[in-house]
Amino acid sequence: MKKKNIYKWSILLGLIGLTTSCSKILDEEPRTVFTTEYLKTSSGIQNAVNALYSGMRFNYGPMGAMLIMNNGTDEITSGDQGFNQTGEVQLGNYSINSDNGHILTPWNRNFSHINLANAVINFAPEVNVTDNVRKTLLAEAHYLRGLYYFLLVQQFGAVPLDLGSGELAFNQSAYQGFNRLPVNDLFVKNYREIIADLKYATENLPDQRPTGAFKLSKSAAFHMLSKAYLYRGYSTAKQATDFDSAYLVAKHLIDNKATYGTTLLQNYADVHREDNDYNSEILFSIERVPGNHADNEVNNPSSEFTNKANISNNFFNCNYPTVQVPAGSGVLPIPDRVLNYGRPLRQLCPTPYTYNVAFLDKHYDSRYNNTFRTVWLTTVARTDFAVGDTAYILAPSDFEATLITGKKYRVIPPSQFYLPSNPALQVYPNLKKYDDNKRATVNDVSGRPFVVAKLSEVYLIAAEAAMKTGKTAEALGYITTLRKRAAYRTGLSAAELALREEQMTKRNAGTAQTPNWVTISGADLTTDFIMEERTRELFGESIRWADLACRGLLVDRVKRYNALGAANIKDHHVLRPIPQTQLNAMNDPNKSQYQNPGYTN
């Protein structure tokens, strides 16, 4: 069992930096009271840091976080159940307003944890612990505060540093202010403090994380610091050295992998493989414990989509039990939900860009088959189908579908995959990175850790930052390393692997039917190429929306690749609206000055 008790205790402070709903004071009769004095004890300060780790579960795995981080991008559109009760997709088609409930996931949760991090950083110097323990606790608090803020800034732009007692100061009094003005100056300060927190973490966290646990270490901090520099380099808060800094930080981690206990795995399939969650490529994940719902802070594992529930294992699943084989026969080889295929929630669906453009090469590049389920096996014998027979497959391309003949199983070409504009057959490539077969029932949420940082993204950051600073050869080298790794499949001879690795130094400039393989050169390293490589390496990992928005690519790429969102997306959608509940709680009559441009209250 992996690190069972790291999150078991959570701290409730009733000391909220920002009031977001009720304006009345409640008369309560507390049974157990924690005061700030508890934070000045060794157990109190450690439990406060545990609570900071635990609070990240709100950002990685529940419904709101999954939707705001993934939906409405070039990669992902809404599945047929991704609609609200009125039939309107509020995130996927950009009919989003300040009342949208999903944007409250980070807003309602992150500020209270930032305030708790402020308390840890304020009180740790006077707590009676060893210097080494204090150093680690402070470094963890700085990293986690930086990440809480980074996640908010990616979604909302400038957010308050002053929660009622001054910038980055712990507040223990009820406060209904909203210190967001002047917005442009605050945005600059936000990035300054995020980077300062992450730099502190790179200097003070342990070199390596412990085996079998996701306690923070320097590798995770270097990853997030390089990413913060890169994002800031694209923003209005940019500094001239940001892309250079992103490159140097990423390069430092890559060049010192042994020191920091990390490496790229040989087989891409192993990175997200169940039972391999603590491998050396994963730098930091938000931990859950398989099968332990109490420890995972989930009350109703079969029906809880919000709070800290990790619903990732079911959110990307298509409607596999409804597929008839042959088409129109009424024969259902998989008539019911099964544990290994998951609950078909059909919320998040890959766009044609994903399977036709980014993953055009499905033969030499192993990442498509290691990312998506495209084959379903019969689970109940029907007519000429025995249990375990192939029931149906999703063909790599329409052309290749025509080549598969004489089979009793059904072959579904990409032109028939579900899209909001093509809803008849509710199947599509099914993300399998989050598969969890240790659940008690098919409807249960997941107990697997949720990946936040992995070394392969550090290579991509280094490549992009190198590209932005004219280091073309270095950029090509990092990309080539990842692409050659993607050539690996089990069972290949050394000669076969060498041939595939050589092929992965090329790209298909043609189509599946008429390929045109050309060697990748520095001239190919455009922003579009980098973003396609990020799709191939990182699809579905809750970073794509921010990747596009923070680079200024969201509107263009949604218009090009996401038909559902293309009609409605506007320039102002690169930021989410400030939630209406926050504005309603304010006494200031001029609420519009606090809202992001383009949104009305």
N, C-alpha and C positions, 0 to 999 in steps of 0.2 A: 504494500500500500504506500502511495507516494505522499509523504509530508502531510499527514492527515489533519494536523491541528493548526496549521499556519493561519487559517482564517476563522477558527472556531469562535473566537471572541470578537465581538464588534462593540464599538463604543457609541453611545448615543449622547450627544452633547446638547441638545436644545439650545445651541448657541449658533444661530444661523447667520451667516454673513449677509445674505440677501433674502428678504421676505418675498415669497412668490405667490401667496394665496391669502390666507386668513389674516385679517387686520385686527381681530379682537384678541384680547388676552384671555386665555383659558385658565379657570381655577382648577387646579389638579391637586391630588393627594398622592405625592410620590411615595412608592414603597422602597425603592432603592435609589439613592442619589449619588452621582459622581460629580465631584467638584473639580475645579482646576488643580486643586492640591494633589489629586490622584495622579495627574500627569507629571508631577514632580517626583514620583516614586519610580523605582526601577521596573516594577511590573506595569505601572500605568503607562510609562513612556513606550515600553515594548508593545503593549496591547494597542496603543494608539497607532503605532506603525503597522501592526497587523491589520488594523481597521483601514488604513490607507491602501494596503494591498487589496483587501476585500472589496473596497469601494470601486475598484477598477472593474469588478464584475458587472457593474451597471453599464460600462462602456463597451464591453466585449462579450456578445452572446445573446442578450435579450432582444425582443422584437424591435423596439425603437432604435437601438443601436445598429442592428443588422440592416434596417431599412435606410436610415439616414447615411450610413457609410457605404452602402452598395447600390441602392436602387437609383434609377434615372441617370445612368452613366452610358458611355459607349459600350461597355461590357454587358450590362445587366438592365433588363426591363422587368415589368411586373408580370408575374404569372397570372393565371385566370382567377386565383383567389387573392390577388394583390389589390383588390378594390375594396373601398369601404361600402357601407350599406346603401349609399346613394349611387353607387356605380362610378364614383369619381376617384381616380388615382391621384392622391394629393402629393405624393413624392415623385412617382415615376413619370407623371405627365406634367409636373411643375405647376399644377393648380394649387400651390401651397400658400398658406397665409399664416398670420401670427397665432391663430388658434390651433394649428396642427399639433396633435398630441405627441407625435413621435419626436419632435425637436425638444420636448421637455426632458427626454431621457438624460442627456448630458447636463442640461441647464439646471434641473432640479437636484441633481446629485453632486455635480463637481464642485460647486462653491462650498458646500459644507465640508467636503473633504479637503479642499484647499485651506479652509480655515483651521481644520485639524492639523494639517501639515505646518501651518504657521505656528500653531501651539507647540508642536514637537520641536521645531527649530528654535522657538523662543525659550522653551523650558529645558531642553536637553543639557545645556551647559551647567545647570545646577543640580542635575540628578546624580545620585550616588551610584554610578556604574564605572566600570573600567574605561580607560581612555579608548581602547580598541572598540569596545561595545558602543560607546558614545559616537565615535567616528562613523561606524557603520550605520547606526540609527539616523544620524544627521544626513548622511549621504543618501540613504533610502528615502528619507522625507523630501530632500531636495529633488531627487529624480521624479518621485511621484507627484510632487507639486508641479514640477515643470511639465509633466505629461498631462495632468489634469488641465492645466492652462493651455497647453498646445492643442489638445482636442477641442477645447472651446473656441480658440482663435481660428482654427481651421473651419469651423462651422459658422461662427458669428462675427468674425473680425474682432474689433476691440472689445475687451471685457474688463470689468473693474478689477484693479489691484487693491483698492481700498474697500474693504468689506465693512467699514464702520469705525475702525480704530487707526486708520492710517495705512499706507501702502505696505502690503505683505506683513501686516501686524495682526496678531490674533485678536479677534473680537468676541467678547463674551456678554454683549448687551444686545437686546432686540434692536434691529435697525431696518428701516424701510427706505433708505436712500438708494440711489443708483448712480454710482460715481463713474459715469461713462464719458464725460465731456472734459476737454475737447477730444473727439474721437480719434483724429489722426495722430495727435501726440500720444494718446494712450496706446494706440496700436504699436507705435515704435517702442514704447516702454514694455508692452507685453512681450514682444520678441526679445528685447534686451534681457528681461528677467527669466524667460524660458531658457535662453542660452546660458545665462549665468547659473541657473539651477543645474542644468545638465553638465556644464563644465565642472561644477563642484563635484557632481557624482562621478565623473571620469577620474577625478583626482583622489577620491576618498573611498569608493566602493572596493570590495575585495577584487582581486585580479580575476578570479574564477567563481562561478556559481557552484554550489555543492551538487554532487551527483544525485539525481533523482529529486530535485527540488528547484523551484523557480524563484529563489531568492535573487535579488538583483546583484549584478556584478558589473565590472567595467565594460565588458563587451556590449551589454545592453545600453549602457550610457553612451559609448562611442557611436553606436548605431543611431540612437535618437538625436544626439547632438549633430551628427553629420546631416541628418534629415532636416533638423530645424534650420541649420545654415542654408541648406538647399532651398527650402520653402521660403525663407526670408529673402533669399536672393531673387526670387521671382516677384516679391511683393513690393508695395509702396514703402515699406520700412527698410528696404534693401540697403546694404552697405557694399562698398566697392569690393571688399575682400570676401564676400560671403561664399561665392562658388569656389574660390581657392581654399577657404577654410573647410567647406564641405568635403572637398577632394582630399585635403591633408588628413582630416580626421578619419575618413573612411579608409584611406590608404594605410594609416597607422595601424588600424585594427587588422586589415588584411595581411599586412607585412609581419604582424606579431600574433598570428593566430595561436601558436603554441603557448605563448605566454598567457593568453586569455582563455585558453581551453576550448577553442572552437575550430571547426573546419567544415568545408563542404563535404557532404556525403557523396559517395561514388554514384549512388543510384537515386535519382530524383524521386522515385516511387517511395523511398524510405523516409523522406522528410516529414510527410504527414501521415505516415502509416500508423494505424492504431497499434497500441502496445509499444510504440517507439517514440512517445511524446517527449522524452527527455534526451533526445539525441544531441550530438555536439553541434549541429547546424542551428538549432533553435537557441536563441540568446535569452529570450524572456517570453513567458506565457502567463496568462492569468489562470491560476490554478483552480481546478475543481477536483473532486475525488470520485472516481467511478463507483456508482452504486450508493453513495452516501449523501442522500438528499439533505439531511440535517446539516452536515458539514458544508454542503454547497449552498445553504441558505435558501432552499426551495421548499415551499410548503405543499404544492400540488404538482408533482412531476409530470402528470399527464395532461394538465390543462393550464399551467402557468407559463405565459409567454413573456412576461415583463419582470420587473424587479431584477433579481440576479440570475434568473434562469438562463441557461445556455441552450438556446433553441436552434443553434446553427446546423445541427445534424438533420433537421427536418425542413428547414426553410427553403432549400434549393431543390427539393425533391419534386419530380414531375408526377403525373397521374398514371403511374405504371399499371395499376390494377384494371384500367378500363380498356386496354388495348386488345382488340379482337384479332385472332389469327386463325385463318386468313381474314383480311379486312372484310367486314360486313357479314361474317359467318355467325356471330354471336358466341363464338368460342373464346373463353377467357383463360389462357394458360396460367395467369396470376390473378385469381379472382378477388383476393383479399390482400390487405396490408401484411407485410412480413418484416420481421425485425431487421434483417440484413439490408433491405431496401428502404426502410424507414417510413415515416408518416408522410404522405404526399401533400404537404401544405401548399405547394405551388405558389410561393410568394415571389421568388427571385428566379428569373429565367435568363439565360444567356441570349444576347442579340446575335443576328447574323454576322456582325463584325467579328465576334468572338470565334465562331466555328468556321467562317468562310475566309476571313482575312488574317487575323492574328495567328490562328492555328491552321493556316492553309496547308502547311507541311505536317501531316499526321503520320508519316512513315519513318523518316529519319529522326524527327524530333519526338521523343517519348513523352513529352509533357502533356499532350492532349489526352492520350490514353491513361496517363497517370493522374490526371486531374478530373476526368469525367467518366462516369459509368455510361457505356453505350451498348451494353449487352445485358439482357434480362433472361433468366432461366425459368423454366416451367416449375411451378410449385405444387400444382395439383394436376394429376393426370386428366387429360381431356382428349377424347377421340384418339388421334394418332400421336399425341404428345405424352411422353413419360416424364415423371418428375426428374428434373435435372437437364432435360433437353433444352437447347436454345429456343426461346419463345419468339423473341424479336430482337433486332439490332438496329442501331442508328448508323446509317452508312456515312463514311467520311465525306462524300460529296455526291451530288446528283449523278455525275458521270460514273462514279464507282458503283453506285447502286444498280445501274443498268448492267453491270458486269457480273453481279451476283445472281445467278439463275439456278433453277433446279433444286432449290432448298424448300423444306417445309416450313421453316421459320419465316417470319415476316421481315422484310427489309424496308426501312423507312428512310427516305432521302431527306436532306436538309430542307428542301423546299416544302416539306410537309410538317416540319417541326412547329410546335406551338409558337405563335406570336399573338399579341392583342389584335392584330389585323388578320390573323389566320388561326382562329381559335378552335377549329373542329377537333383536332387531335392534340390532347394536352400532354404531349411528351416532348422532351428536348434533352440535350446532354445534361446529365445529372451530376452536379458537383459531389465528389466523394471524399474530399479532404477531411470532412468532419464526421465521417461514418463512426458510429458508436454501437457496437454489438454487445456491450455489457449492460445495456438497459434492461429493466425488468419487463417492460412492454414496449410495443412498437410506437406508442404515442409519447413515451417519456422523453424528457429533456436530456441533454448530454451531461456526462460527468467528466469529459475530457478537458484538459487545459486548452485555452484559446490562444493561439500564437499572436504575439505582438511584434516580435523582432526576430529576424533570422538573418544569417550571414549572407545569403544570396542577395538580399536587398542591399546590403552594404556594397557589394560588387556593382549593383545597378546604380547606386548613388555615386560611387566613385567614377563610373563610366560617364554618367551624365554631367557631373561636375567637371570632369576632365574635358569633355566635349565643349562645355561652356567656356572653358579657359584656354582652348586651343591645343590641348594635349591629345591630339587625335590618335596617335599610336597607343598611348596608355588607355584611352577609352576603348579602342578596338580590342585591346588585350583583355580587359575585364569582361567585355561582352563575349569574346571568344571562349573564355574559360567556362562561362555558364552554358554556352551553346554546346561545347564539346561534352560537358557533363551530361547534357540532355540526350546525347547519342546513346548513352548506356542503356542496355536492357540485359536482364539475366539470360544466361545461356548462349551469349555470343562468343565466338572464338576471338582470339586476339586480333586476327586478321580482319574479321568482320567488324569488330569494334573500331579498328583503325580506319577502315573505309567509311564507316558512318561518322566518325569524328571529322574526317576530312570533308564529308558532305555537309556537315553542320557549320563549316566555314563559308558556306554558300547560302543563298536565299533563292526562293522560287519567284522569279519576276513574271511568271506566266500564270497558268491556271492548273487545276488538278488534272484536267484532260490533256492540256498541252503545256507541260512544265518548261520553264526556261531558267536553268540554274546559272547564277552568276556569283562570282566570288564577292563576299562582303568586303568593302573597302571603307576608308575613312569618309568618303563622300556619301556613303549610305547612312552614316550616323546622324540622322536628323532627329528632331524631337518626336516625330511620328514613329520612327523606328524604335526609339527608346521606349515610347509608350506601348508599342506592340510587344516589345520584349518584356516589359513589366506585366502585361497581360499573361504572357506565356508562363512567366515564373510565379506570379502572385495573384492569379485570378481568384476572386471571391474572398479575399483575406481582409476585408473591411478597411481598405485604404484607397479604393479607386476614386470615390467621389472627391475626397480631399486632394488626391493626386491631380485631378483635372482642374478643380476649382482654384487651388493655390498656384497652379502654373498658368492660369488664364486660358485653359484649353477646354473648359467645360462646355460652353455654349457652342463652339465650333464642332466639337466631336459629337455632342448629342445631336446636333442638326444633321451631321453626316451619317450617323450610325444608329440612332435610336428613334425609330419612327413615332413611337408613342410620345416621347418628350419633345420631339423636334418642333411641333406646331405651337407649343406653349412657352418654351424656354426663352427667357430674356436675359439681358446682360446682368441684371441685378440678382439673378439666381445664384451667382457665385458665392453669395452669403445667404444664410438662413435668416428669417425674420426674428427679431427679439420677441420672445413669447408674450402673448397678450396678458397672461396672468402676471408677468413681471410689471408690465406697464400699468395694469389696473391697480396694483398694490401701491403705486406711487401717489403722493399728494400733489406733485407738480402738475399744473394744468396743461403745460406745453409738452405733452408726452411724445409728440412726433419728432422732437429733436433727438430723442434717444433711439428711435427706430432706424433700422438700416434702410438705405435708399431703395425706392421702388415698392415698398410695402406700406399699406395703410393700416391704421389702428381700428 
